Amino acid sequence: MQDEQRRILNMLAEGQITVAEAEELLAALEAPRAKAPRALAIRIEDKEDRVEVNVPLRLAKLALRFLPREQRARLAAEGVDLGQLLAGELEPGVLLDLKGDGAQIRAEVI
């Protein structure tokens, strides 16, 4: 038996929580946990070329230290929260999808 399960059962036995609360806590322990995003995928396409780059979020965090303040300000003005992105707080999915003049830029958290 796991330590967490044992603690929940001890709390129930001591009357600190109800049976319903214990059931809820035990169910939460058994629920599959979502994996944190690990990479930012960037795809750039035009009529002739396609480039795909998967940047590990740990590397992106390091690279952020070298991003000039002016560029950070521009990104913030466009609604891009780099802190949230690099903290792994974003759900996997498309962040940016731009199309025009035969080119496409797509960035997503994977």
C-alpha positions as CSV (number, residue, x, y, z in Angstrom):
1,M,0.0,0.0,0.0
2,Q,1.3,3.4,-0.9
3,D,2.1,6.0,1.8
4,E,-0.6,8.4,0.5
5,Q,-3.3,5.7,0.7
6,R,-2.2,4.7,4.2
7,R,-2.4,8.3,5.3
8,I,-5.9,8.7,3.9
9,L,-7.1,5.5,5.6
10,N,-5.5,6.6,8.9
11,M,-7.3,10.0,8.6
12,L,-10.6,8.1,8.1
13,A,-9.9,5.8,11.0
14,E,-9.2,8.8,13.3
15,G,-12.4,10.5,12.1
16,Q,-10.5,13.4,10.5
17,I,-12.4,12.9,7.2
18,T,-15.6,11.3,6.1
19,V,-16.0,8.1,4.1
20,A,-17.0,10.2,1.1
21,E,-13.9,12.4,1.4
22,A,-11.7,9.3,1.7
23,E,-13.2,7.8,-1.4
24,E,-12.7,11.1,-3.3
25,L,-9.0,11.3,-2.2
26,L,-8.3,7.6,-3.0
27,A,-9.9,8.1,-6.5
28,A,-7.8,11.1,-7.1
29,L,-4.7,9.1,-6.3
30,E,-5.7,6.4,-8.9
31,A,-6.5,8.9,-11.6
32,P,-4.0,9.1,-14.4
33,R,-1.9,12.3,-14.2
34,A,-1.4,14.5,-17.2
35,K,2.1,14.7,-18.5
36,A,3.6,18.2,-18.4
37,P,4.5,19.6,-21.9
38,R,8.1,18.9,-22.8
39,A,8.7,20.8,-26.0
40,L,7.7,23.7,-28.1
41,A,7.2,22.6,-31.7
42,I,7.7,25.3,-34.4
43,R,6.9,24.6,-38.0
44,I,7.5,27.1,-40.8
45,E,6.3,26.4,-44.3
46,D,6.3,28.3,-47.6
47,K,5.7,27.2,-51.1
48,E,9.0,25.5,-51.4
49,D,10.3,24.6,-48.0
50,R,9.2,23.2,-44.7
51,V,11.2,23.5,-41.5
52,E,10.2,21.9,-38.2
53,V,12.0,22.5,-34.9
54,N,11.2,20.9,-31.6
55,V,12.7,23.0,-28.8
56,P,12.9,21.3,-25.4
57,L,11.3,23.6,-22.8
58,R,14.4,23.3,-20.6
59,L,16.5,24.7,-23.4
60,A,14.0,27.4,-24.2
61,K,14.2,28.5,-20.5
62,L,17.9,28.8,-20.8
63,A,17.6,30.7,-24.1
64,L,15.1,33.1,-22.6
65,R,17.9,34.6,-20.4
66,F,19.5,35.9,-23.6
67,L,16.4,37.4,-25.1
68,P,16.7,41.3,-25.1
69,R,14.2,43.1,-23.0
70,E,12.8,45.0,-26.0
71,Q,11.9,41.7,-27.6
72,R,10.3,40.4,-24.4
73,A,8.3,43.6,-24.3
74,R,7.2,43.1,-27.9
75,L,6.1,39.6,-27.2
76,A,4.2,40.7,-24.1
77,A,2.4,43.4,-26.1
78,E,1.3,40.7,-28.5
79,G,-0.1,38.6,-25.6
80,V,2.6,36.0,-25.5
81,D,3.4,35.1,-21.9
82,L,6.8,33.4,-22.0
83,G,6.9,32.8,-18.3
84,Q,3.7,30.8,-18.5
85,L,4.9,28.9,-21.6
86,L,8.3,28.0,-20.2
87,A,6.9,27.1,-16.7
88,G,5.1,24.3,-18.5
89,E,1.7,25.7,-17.4
90,L,0.2,25.5,-20.9
91,E,-1.8,22.6,-22.1
92,P,-0.5,20.8,-25.2
93,G,-1.9,22.3,-28.3
94,V,-1.5,25.0,-30.9
95,L,-0.3,28.4,-29.7
96,L,0.1,30.2,-33.0
97,D,-1.0,29.5,-36.6
98,L,-0.3,32.2,-39.1
99,K,-0.9,31.9,-42.9
100,G,-0.4,34.3,-45.7
101,D,1.4,34.7,-49.1
102,G,2.0,31.0,-49.4
103,A,3.7,30.7,-46.1
104,Q,2.6,29.3,-42.8
105,I,4.0,29.6,-39.3
106,R,2.7,27.2,-36.6
107,A,3.9,26.9,-33.0
108,E,2.4,24.3,-30.6
109,V,3.2,22.8,-27.3
110,I,3.7,19.1,-27.4
